[in-house]
Amino acid sequence: MDQSIVGYHKDESGHWVAELKCGHFQHVRHDPPWVSRPWVESKAGRDSKLGHELNCKKCDEDAPKDSATSSVSYHKIRN
């Protein structure tokens, strides 16, 4: 199910994680040649993807919402 990006944070390893409208999190790594997401490397790039939809497999599985208790908050927008 497609869900909008509403914010970002870094995980314990320093990797960027998208916070989705549904309450789930999804890593958004730039790891060429397998994954090409150069936009994640800059604040302007991440900001440009706010509202962009990602496929949330956790929604498809009816998984509970994720928790950011060990994350460093970066940016969020309110709906």
Secondary structure as UniProt FT lines:
FT   STRAND          2..10
FT   TURN            12..13
FT   STRAND          16..20
FT   TURN            21..22
FT   STRAND          25..27
FT   TURN            32..34
FT   HELIX           38..41
FT   HELIX           43..48
FT   TURN            49..51
FT   STRAND          53..55
FT   HELIX           57..60
FT   TURN            61..62
FT   TURN            69..70
FT   STRAND          72..76
//
